[in-house]
Amino acid sequence: MKVEIFCDGACSGNPGVGGWGSILRYGDTVKELSGADGDTTNNRMEMTAAIEALASLKRPCEVVLTTDSQYLVKGMTEWMSGWIRKGWVNSKKEPVLNRELWERLLVLSKIHKIRWAWVRGHNGHPENERCDELARGAIEVFRGRKS
């Protein structure tokens, strides 16, 4: 089964209140997901958008996951193997940030065949723009609950 996933994260303050949004598309079926966290970072929300979308798939899929986060794409395609080889230490010899999220992504990437694709953010890409709206909307919903 081939699925397209688009995802984005947003943060009001960094750290601060954050939101994430994802779109899953399989044929003519489209599903939107979103959520928020009261104390997070933009990178964590970018990663959470991908995790939640991948975790929502009911069976192993062939996925093209499109994001505007170079951190997410490079982490999964360039940096991960080195981090693991070095015991989750980065090139600065410091512990890898967001390790628990990277580990969740690693588990999910073994279930699904994923092609990680990057697009420039806020550049008119319709699905990326919609994911940004979902993420920002989740922040507003979260703030409304907290008032």
N, C-alpha and C positions, 0 to 999 in steps of 0.2 A: 504494500500500500504506500503510495507516494503522498506526502503531506508537505505543504508549505507553512512555515511558521515565520511570523514577523514579530519582533519584540523591541520594547524600549523601556527605559527607566527614567525617572525624573526625581529631583530632590530640591526642596525649598530650604536652602541652607545646606551645607555639606561638611559635617553631618547636619541632619535635620529631619523634617517630615519628608518621607519619600513615597513614591508610587511607582507602579509598574503596569504595563499593559502588553497584551499579546493577542495576536490574531492567528488562528489556525484555519487553513483552507485545504479541504479534500474535495476535489471535483467542484460541485456547486454548493457544497456545505461549508459554511463559515461560522466559526465560533470565536467569540471575544472573551478574554479573561482579564481581570485586573485586581489589584489589591494595593494595600498601603502599609507602612510601618512608621511608627512615631519617632524613631531615633535610628537613622540609617545613613548610608552614603549613596551617591549616584551609582557607583560601581556595583554595590550590593543589589540595587534595584534592577540594574541591567541584567545581572546574573539571575536574580529571582524570576524575572520575566521569562527567561529561557528555561529555567528549572521547572516552573509551574506549567509552562506549555508542554514541555517534553513529558512531564509526569502525568499529564492529563490524557496522553495517548494510551489506548486500551491494549494495544499489541505492538510488537516490533514494527517499525515503519522505516521507510526511506524518506529522509527529511532534508529539505533545504531550509536552513534557519538563517534569516536575514535580520541584521541588527546594525545600528549605527555606532556600536561600541567596539572600537579597535581593541580595547582591553579584553573584552570577552572573546573576540575572534582570535587574537594573537595568543591569549592564554590557552585556548583550546587547541590551536594548530601549531604554535611555535614554542611556547614556554613550558607547557605541562610536562613533557617527557623529562626535561632538565630538572624541573622542580622535584619530580618523583625520584629521579636518579640521585639527587643531592639531598634527599631527606626533607623535602619541602622547605628548602632554603633558596632564596632568589640570588640573582647575580651580585647583589650587594652583601651577600652572606647574612641576610636577615630573614626571619621567618616570613613565608609567603602570606600576604594579607588575604583574608576571606577564604582560608584553606577549607573550611567545612563546606562552603558553597562550591569550590572547585572539585572537592571530592564527590559531592552529589552530582555535579555535571559529568564527572568521569564515569560514575556508575550508569547514569542515563545514556552516555555515549556508547556504552558497551551493549545496551539493549537495542538502540536504534542506529541506523547508518545515517550519519549526519554530515552534510556539507555546510560549512560555516561561511556565510556571505556577508560582506560589509557594504553598507551604503552610507553616503554622506548624510548626516542628520540635518533636518530643517532645510531640505533642498528640494521639496516638492514631491518626494516619493510618497504616493498615496497611502500605502499601508504603514510606512514609518510615521507619517503625520498622524494617522489614526491611532497608532499605538501611543504616541506622545499625548494625544488627547485623552486616551484611556488612563494613562499614568497620572496626568495632571488632574483629571476628574477624580481619581481614587484619592489623591491628596486632599481635594476639597471635601469629599465625602468623609474622610477620616477627621479632618478639622471640624466638620459639622457635628460629628459624634462627640468630639472632645470639648465642644463649647458648653 
